[in-house]
Amino acid sequence: MLNREIFVNDPVNSRLANNGVAQVKDDLSKGALDTLEYELRTFVCDGAYEKGLDKILSNYLLAFKSNSEQPGVWISGFFGSGKSHLAKMLRTLWTNQTLNNGSDARSITDLPESIAKQLDELSTIAEVNGGLYAASGTLGAGTADKVRLALLGIIFKSAGLPEQYHLARFVMWLKSAGVFDQVKEFVESKSKAKDSVDIWTKELKNLHVSPVLHEAVLQSIPGMGSDIKEVREMLRAQYKIVDDVTNDEMVSAIVDAISKNGELPLTLVVLDEVQQYIGDNVQRAFDVQEVVETCSGASALKSKVLFVATGQSALTGMTNLQRLMGRFQVPVQLEDTDVDKVIRKVILQKKESAKPVIREMVDDNLGEISRHLRGSTIEHHRDDEKWIVPDYPLLPVR
């Protein structure tokens, strides 16, 4: 029997759909959802991953029921430990994301009964509390030195809005006035281009100077002005490009962007690679602390919005991160043993018919294996024998 014949997934033809790297961002393209389906099917919800999800969900449900401020979550672990993957799975399971084939995230993921029950309870509560919502991304992908605007960019993108503050505010105004579709259709009708999405995006980005957009607003809301020039001046004054926003403006924008029928849903905000974003920058650490503190303390958000952040170090491990301990009170630490479990299931999983053959071969050669490894850092230990078949053909790791 050849080595390639003992695996459930042929190593020659099998490929990791995500190349071993989970990207935490709100991407609903077909390719991204195909990758997400693979990640869900191969998610090993065991060990620290299971404990982490249990801790996150139980703390959230407890705080919501008591109308208390939601304690933030800090997921830490060495590079490659699966921090981003865990955060992405949480974000996907939170909203029970629908996939390309019509199935939903929770139905195709092998979840422990306790986790499945907590997710069901979350959905039940959400039915009478505005539904479920999630947003995810990295702060460094937006307006890097303006944390409030960077956070709003992530929120706006998740809601299908432009990431720039003034453009998002303009689109929200059109929607609240009930004329968004009318304005968009007018703009697209004036173009001969085949891709109307690009036309709308282009004109929207040129909000202050686009005659066709100004005409569309005037046609849709006649009382806005006497002519296009007056509409243009009004839009320039009302929707200025800003360098930053206040805490109150940030909270107001979040509420306006994600509220459904006037009610805020149960919301998860995942901020990936926060430690990498902060680095040694004391001001960035302070700004992240202030933003999360503001959102968590706001009466409209406190019991409904949960912040989850990731970093390689525990908050106690670096001086610049310690200031975040008051905001991210729920630690989830991933270990190398959890990575081992994932590798055994996703990459090294053996066919049942092959296991006796491997065991017999190893037992026949155990003396030779011990002799060759004696005195090395991976010298044979008796405890290794229970992992020899699952790990084959890899040697034990110390």
N, C-alpha and C positions, 0 to 999 in steps of 0.2 A: 504494500500500500504506500503510495507516494504521499509526502507531507501535504500537498495541495488537496488531496482527496479526503483528508480527515476533518476539514473545516466545513461548517455550515455554509459560510460564505467563501467561495473560491478566491484566495488572495491574488490570483493572477488577473481575474476579471472584475473583482469587486473593488469599488472606489468609494471613499468617503465623500458624500454629496457636498459637505461643507468644507472639504479639505482639512478637517480637524479643527477649524476655527469658527466659533459661533459669533455672528454679527448681531449685536443688539440694536436694532433700528426698526422703525415702522415702515417696512417695505412689503407691500401686498401684490407685487408683480407675480406673474405666473412662475417664473424661475425661483423667486424667493419662497413662494408657498410650497413648491416642490421640495426644496431643500428643508423647509420647516417640517414637512410631513416626515421626511427621513429622520430628522432629529427627534421628533416625537416618538416615532416607532422604536428608536434605538435608545431612548432615554432610560437610564438605569436609576430608578428612584429607590435607592437603597442607601444604607449608611448615613453619611453626613448630608447627602442630598435629601433623603427622606426626612431626617431630623430637621434640616433647614426649612423645608416647606412646611412641616408641622409647626415649627416655632413661629414662622412668619404668619401663617393663616390663623393660628390660635390666638396670637397676640392681636391681630387685626380685628377678629371677631369679638374678642373680649373688650377692646377699646371702643368699638362701635356700639356694642350693647350698653355700655356704661356712659356713652356720649363723652368719652375722654379723648384727649389729644393722642393721635396715632404716633407711637414711637417708631422712628426710622430704623431701617435694617442695613447693616454693613456686612457684605459678603466678602470674605478675604481668603487668600490661599496663594500658594506659589504659582508662578507662570505655568499655564497648562493644566491647572487643577480643576478647571471647569466652572469658574466663577461666572463668566459671561453666559455659559451654557445654562446654568441653573437659573440665572436671572431671566434669560430668554424664555425658558420653559415656564417659569412663573408667570411672566407677562402673557404668554400664549394661553395657558390654562386658565388664567384669571378671567379672560373674556370668552373662553371656549371658542377660539378662532375657527371659523369655517375654512376648509381647505378646497383645493381645486376640484376634487372629486365629489364634493358635497358633504363629506364626513366632517365631524368636528374634532377638535384637539383632544378632548378628554376621552372620547370613545376609542381612539387608536393608541392611547398611551397606557402602558402597563403601570398602573398606580396602585399603591397599597390601599386597602379599604379605608383606613383612617383618613388618608389624604383625600380620597374620592368623596368621603362624607363631608369633610370640611368645605370642599369646593361646591358641593351640592347645597350646603347650608348658606354659603356665600351667595349663590344664585337665587336661592329662595328669599333671602333678605333683600336682595337687589330688586326683585320684582316689584316691591312696594316702596323702593327708595331710589328711584331714578335709573336703575339698570347698572351695568358694569362698564367700566372704561379703563383703558390703559394707554400709556404713552411711554416711549423709550428712545434713548439715543445717548450721545456723548456731548458734554458741555463744550468741548473743544471744537466741535464741528460747526458751531454757530459763531456768534459774536464773542470771541474767546475771553476778552477782558471785561465783559459786561454780563455777569452771571444771570441777572434778571432777564435780559434780552435773550441770552442763550437758552435759558429754561423755557421762555415763552416760544422760542423757535421750535423746540421739541414738541411742546403742547400744540402749537398751531399746525405743525406738519401732521401730527396724529389725527387732527380734526379735519384734514383736507384743506387747510387754509394756507395762504402764503406765509413763509417763515418770517418775513420782515414785518415789524410791528405795525407800521402805518398802513401797509397793504392789507394785512389781516383785519385791522380795525375797519377799513373801508369795506371789505367783503362782508364782514359781520353786520355792518350798517345796512348794506344792500339787502341782506337776508332778513334782517329784522323789519325792514320796510316792505318786504314781500316782493321785491323787484329784481332779485339777483338773476334768476333765469331769464327774465325779460331783457335785462341789460346785456348779459352774456350773449344771448341769441342775436341781439342787434349788432354787437361788435363783430361776431362771427359772420353775420350775413353781409357785412361790408367788405369782406375779404374774399379773394378768389383762390386763396391757398387751400390745398386739400386737407391739411392738418389743422383743424379749427382749435385744437387744444393749445398748440403753439401760438396761434394768433391771439387767443384770449390771454395767455400768459405774457406774451410780449406787450400787449396794450396795457395790461394791468401794471407791469413793471414801469411803464411810462405814464403812470397815473397823472402826474402833474402837467404833462405836455401832450397827451393823446387827444386829438380833436374828436376822433370817433368814439372814444369812451365818454368824453364830456357830452357829446351829442346824445349818446345812449342814455345817460342819466337824465338829461333834459327831456328826452322823449318819454321816459318812464315815469318821471316825477316832474310834471310841467311847472309846479309851483316853486321849483328849486331856484329859478332865476329867469331873467327876461331873455337871456341869450346864452350861447355857449361860453362867451368870455366871462360872464358873471358866475356860471357854474364852475369854470376852471379856477377862478380866484377863491371861490368858496372851498373847493376841494383842497387847494394848496394850503389854505389857512387851517382847515379842519384836520387834515391828515399829513402833517409835516413829518419829514424824516427826522427821527430822534436818535440821539447818542446814547440815551439811557432812559429808564422809566423809574418811577418811585415804587415803593413797596405796595402802596395802595393801588396804583395803576396796574401793577403786576397781578395782584389778587383779583382785581376786577376783570382783567383780560382773561384770566384762567376760567373764572366763573362764566363769563360770556361765551367763551369758546367751546366749552364742553357740556354746559347745562342742557338738559333735555326737558322741554316744556316747563322751563323755569326751575327745574330741580337738578341739583348736582348729583351725578351718579357716584357709585362707590369706585374710587379712582386709584389706580396704581401708577406711579411714576418711577421708571427704572433709569438710573443714571449710571452708565457703564464707564469704567476706567476713571473714576473720580480722583483716585490717588495720583494717577499719571497726570491728570489735568492740573491738580494743585501743585504737585512737586514740592519745591522748597519755597514757593511763593506764599508768604504769610497773608498777604492781602486777599489772594484767591481763597485761601482756607477760611478767612473771616467772612468773605462774601457768600461762600457756599453755606456756612453756618447761618448767616443772617437770612438768606433766601428760604432755607428749609424751616427755620424758626418762624419766619413770618407766615409762611403757608400753613404750617402746623398749628399756629396760634390763632389764625383767622377763624372767626366764628362760622363762616360759611364752609370752611374746608376741614377743620380740625379732626373731626371723627370719621371723615370719609376719605381723605387723601393720605395715601401711604407712599413714602419715599424709600426706595431701595437703591443703594449705591454699592459699587464694587471697588476693590483695591487689593494689591498683593499683600499688604501688611495689615495686621490688626490695628485698630485705632490706638491702642496702647503702645504700639511698636515704634511710632515716630512722633517726635515732639510736635511737629506741625499738624499732625492729624488729631492729637489729643483734644484740641478745642472742639472737635466734632462729636465727642463722646456724649455730650448732653442731648444732641439731636438724633444720633443713631445709637439707640440704646439696646437694640437686639442684634447681637453678634452671631454670624454664621461662619464658622471656620471649616474650610475644606482641607482634607489631608491626602497624602499620596495613596493611602489604602483605598480611597474611593475611586481614584483613577485606575487602580489595578482592577477593580470590579468592572469598570466600564470597558477596559481593554479585553477582559475575559469574555464579556458578553458580545461586544460589537466586532472585535477583530479575531480573537482566539477561540471563539465558541466552537466546540467539537460536535461532530455527529455522534449520536448515542452508540451507533454500531462501531465507532472507532475507539471509544474509550477503553474497552477491555484490551484491545490490541496494544494501545499505548501503555497501559498499566503493566501488561506482561513484559513488554520490551524494556520499560524502565526498571522493573524489578529484577530482570535478568542481568541488567548492567549497572545496578546501583552501586556495587562495590567499586567498579571501575570509575564511575562518576565521582564517588567520594574520594578515591585516591588522587585523581587529577586535580580536584579542587582543594585538597587538604592544605591548610596554611594560607589560603587566599582570603580576600574579603568576602567572597561568596562561598566559603567552605560549607559543605553540606551539613544541614541541621535536620534533626528528626522532624521538626515542625514543618519543614519544607515539603514533606512527602504528601500532605493533603492537597498541595497546590501544584504538584508536578504534572499531573494530567491536565488540569485547566490551563496551566501556563505553557505547556509544551508547544513549540520547541524552544521557548525562552528559558534561560536559567534564572534562579531566584535572584531578587534584587535586594541589596542591603541598604 
